[in-house]
């Protein structure tokens, strides 16, 4: 199953794709959000599909929105790929580096990316996103963590590096929270259908490959990240965790930063493909 939301921004409708066909989810829920995921929404959808209770729909040509509505929080992990840490001139961190993005920067997978005024160092970052269905509290062991995961999605953790590193005041959020700086989707894939430790992820700019790696290069696994976060914050159903990016970003010095007119394309095995055009504010 692939959960997605379609329609104009702010008026998306929930849907699910199964065996190549799209079905309306409104008989089960008004939206794909934290309460739906917490209330066994994925399992109830599977049962409704098996019973033929969801009407088939045609979504061809429709805008695709982020697959989760209004995430309460977007939690991000920095320097979580060994090769990316190396290209940034840093050793892999001994503990997860954690920062937050404002949920308001989450947009659809193919929506335009707005270049902030005076930006000279806007960067791309393909990432595996984890969507929560429960609240883990002070977990004893990482083996408990995946029980709280609803599913996975593709995320672009866009970053303005000057804002992040040169004008930050010691925190990264200034470079991470600009409008449109988190394209998410196109789909939410249930956790039971994917192994998050073995997924190929890639990015391109104007058709030229930038990143080509695997989640196997993660310093901290999805389970380790959730176990760690459970001791520092109250994760909620519908929260999104972006798990870090591999090598191949502009910060490495090997590629130019984004400019107006550039096209950014990303994909993760089993989670689809997204593409954004960079536009001026």
KAJOGI-V204938 format. One line per field, one symbol per residue. phi: phi as a letter, one per 20 degrees, with the letter a starting at -180 (. if undefined). psi: psi as a letter, one per 20 degrees, with the letter a starting at -180 (. if undefined). Layout:
phi = ???
psi = ???
//
This chain:
phi = .cebccpfgncfdebcdblncdcfeffdbfaebggfffelfffffgffffemedffcddgnefdeffcelggbcdcdeldcgffgffemcfgffcgedbddfgfefcffdffeeffgmfccecdbfbedddedbdfclffbgfefffeefrcbecdefbeffffddcemodefgeddfgmebgcoecddggfecdfecdfcbccclnefdcbbcffeffdfgffffgfffecbefcgnfddeeocefoefgfnecfffcgnfddcbbcgncnccbcdecff
psi = qoprpqrqpikqqqrpppljqpqpihihqhrnaghghhlkhghhggghghikippqrojpiqqprqippmphqopqpqljpghgggijkqqpqhqppprqqphiiprrhjqqpppqpjpilpqqopqppppqiaopolqhqhiigiijpgaqrpqomqpohghghhkhjirihhjijqpjjmppaiqopqhiiqoiilpppqqqpkippgpnaqiijpgprgghgggghiiirnqqpiqpopjrqaqjrhhhiiqqrqrpiqpppqqppijaqqpqpprq.
//
